[in-house]
Each structure stands twice: as structure tokens, then as C-alpha cells.
Amino acid sequence: MGAQPDPAGIVKLFLTGFMGAGKSAVGSQLAKKLGVEFVDLDAAVEGEANMSVAGLFEARGEEHFRQLEHEVLCVLSADPRELVIATGGGTPTFARNVELMRTHGTAVWLDPPFDSILARLDDKGRRQRPLFLSSTQARELFRVRRSAYATADVHVRPGGDEAPEETVLKILAAVGALSPRAGIAEPGGPVQS
């Protein structure tokens, strides 16, 4: 478990989950509710590289992207400000990134049903995600990555048609359950459905 979270005094909240899980939409609303800055890790990587994620994958390969993603995550993790950070779908599949999140904050796994993810990702959204090759392949990647996502401190299951604001309330309730007064939760801790 990472830093002790408390909605009134968070260090960092890292939103994890599969592509299309709603990390960016929920993250921006959560940051607004908490009065802190929101950072989308993929957008920060794109800004650093001056290239889209899809462009990075195509021009330099996934390994280069993952290295740059880790470097940007290191910078954000060391930032003294309280932040809500939406990670990329693959970020928590690397132990060094999980360690950064544990050390500097609390990881929250957004886990909507896969069919909801498919519904959210229109053709343009799918084309912008270099690891979304087909619905069948994405479903398998979703299945494989679940064990990495399950290392999060908090597990939140948004309903299929749930508004981001509703998911924010679930996150705040779950993170509040991890406050220093409640003790330290283990990874795979509180689940909010």
C-alpha cells in the first residue's frame, strides 16, 4: 500500500484500468471535486514527445513509449503537488510503475464491464489506441491485464451507463475508507460497486 490517502489530504490518486474505462473523464471530475490538478499520463507523454501515442507506437515502438511513459510518471510522482493522474491502460502492467504509484499515492482501479468499454470506444477512439486491434483481441488483453489492475489499493466498478460524477462519489467513499483512522488496506482493498 502506498501513501495514506485521505480526501482532505491526498498525496496523489492514480486512476488505473483498461483503455476506455473512463479514467480521463472521471479523473477530471475527481480533481475538480477535490480542488487539485488533473493530469492525463498519455497526454503528458504526448506533450513530452510532441507526438501522439499512436504515432509513438508507429514511429518508435511500444518499448520506447513505455520508457517515456515511465519517465513522465517519475516526474509526476515526484511533483510535490496533490494530483489526480489518469494512467494509461498498460501503465500498471510494469512493476516499476506500480512501485511508483504505491510510494507516492493511492491507485484506484476503474473496472467497468468490458461491453461498456466497447460501447464507449467509437471507431475513432479505437483507431487512436494502438493496442486495440479488434474487439476479440481487446477482450483478451482486458482479461490478461486484470491481474495487474487488481494490485490497486481501491477497486471501483462503475455501472455501464454511470455518469463520471457517480463514479467520483464511489472513489471518494472508497478512498475515505482507507484514511489513516481506518488503517492500511492491502492491494485489492475496498471495492465500490
GIWO-V632296 format. One record per residue. N is the residue number from 1. RES is the residue in one small letter. PHI is phi as a letter, one per 20 degrees, with the letter a starting at -180 (* if undefined). D_FIRST is the distance of its C-alpha to the first C-alpha in whole Angstrom. Layout:
N|RES|PHI|D_FIRST + N|RES|PHI|D_FIRST
This chain:
1|m|*|0 + 2|g|e|4 + 3|a|g|7 + 4|q|f|8 + 5|p|e|10 + 6|d|b|14 + 7|p|g|16 + 8|a|e|19 + 9|g|b|16 + 10|i|f|14 + 11|v|e|13 + 12|k|b|13 + 13|l|d|12 + 14|f|d|13 + 15|l|e|15 + 16|t|d|15 + 17|g|q|18 + 18|f|f|21 + 19|m|g|24 + 20|g|n|26 + 21|a|f|23 + 22|g|o|23 + 23|k|g|21 + 24|s|f|23 + 25|a|f|25 + 26|v|f|22 + 27|g|g|21 + 28|s|f|24 + 29|q|f|24 + 30|l|f|21 + 31|a|f|21 + 32|k|f|25 + 33|k|f|24 + 34|l|e|21 + 35|g|m|24 + 36|v|c|22 + 37|e|e|23 + 38|f|d|22 + 39|v|c|22 + 40|d|e|22 + 41|l|g|21 + 42|d|f|24 + 43|a|f|27 + 44|a|f|25 + 45|v|f|26 + 46|e|g|29 + 47|g|f|30 + 48|e|f|29 + 49|a|e|31 + 50|n|l|34 + 51|m|b|34 + 52|s|f|32 + 53|v|g|30 + 54|a|f|32 + 55|g|f|35 + 56|l|f|32 + 57|f|g|32 + 58|e|f|35 + 59|a|e|36 + 60|r|c|34 + 61|g|n|32 + 62|e|f|28 + 63|e|f|27 + 64|h|f|29 + 65|f|g|27 + 66|r|f|23 + 67|q|f|24 + 68|l|f|25 + 69|e|g|22 + 70|h|f|20 + 71|e|f|22 + 72|v|f|22 + 73|l|f|18 + 74|c|g|18 + 75|v|f|20 + 76|l|f|19 + 77|s|f|15 + 78|a|e|17 + 79|d|f|19 + 80|p|f|19 + 81|r|f|20 + 82|e|f|18 + 83|l|c|18 + 84|v|d|17 + 85|i|c|17 + 86|a|e|18 + 87|t|e|18 + 88|g|f|20 + 89|g|g|20 + 90|g|e|20 + 91|t|g|17 + 92|p|f|14 + 93|t|e|17 + 94|f|d|16 + 95|a|g|14 + 96|r|f|14 + 97|n|f|14 + 98|v|f|10 + 99|e|f|9 + 100|l|g|11 + 101|m|f|9 + 102|r|f|6 + 103|t|f|8 + 104|h|d|10 + 105|g|r|9 + 106|t|c|7 + 107|a|e|9 + 108|v|c|12 + 109|w|e|14 + 110|l|e|17 + 111|d|c|19 + 112|p|f|23 + 113|p|g|26 + 114|f|g|27 + 115|d|f|30 + 116|s|f|29 + 117|i|f|28 + 118|l|g|31 + 119|a|f|33 + 120|r|f|31 + 121|l|e|32 + 122|d|f|36 + 123|d|g|37 + 124|k|f|37 + 125|g|f|33 + 126|r|f|33 + 127|r|f|35 + 128|q|f|33 + 129|r|d|30 + 130|p|f|31 + 131|l|e|29 + 132|f|e|31 + 133|l|e|34 + 134|s|a|35 + 135|s|f|33 + 136|t|f|34 + 137|q|f|32 + 138|a|f|29 + 139|r|f|29 + 140|e|f|28 + 141|l|f|25 + 142|f|g|24 + 143|r|f|24 + 144|v|f|22 + 145|r|f|20 + 146|r|g|18 + 147|s|f|16 + 148|a|f|14 + 149|y|f|14 + 150|a|f|12 + 151|t|f|9 + 152|a|f|8 + 153|d|f|6 + 154|v|c|10 + 155|h|c|13 + 156|v|d|16 + 157|r|d|20 + 158|p|f|23 + 159|g|f|26 + 160|g|g|28 + 161|d|d|30 + 162|e|f|28 + 163|a|f|28 + 164|p|g|25 + 165|e|f|26 + 166|e|f|25 + 167|t|f|22 + 168|v|g|21 + 169|l|f|22 + 170|k|f|19 + 171|i|f|16 + 172|l|f|17 + 173|a|f|17 + 174|a|f|14 + 175|v|f|12 + 176|g|f|15 + 177|a|f|14 + 178|l|e|10 + 179|s|f|12 + 180|p|g|12 + 181|r|f|15 + 182|a|e|13 + 183|g|n|11 + 184|i|e|7 + 185|a|e|7 + 186|e|e|6 + 187|p|g|6 + 188|g|m|10 + 189|g|f|9 + 190|p|g|12 + 191|v|d|15 + 192|q|d|18 + 193|s|d|21
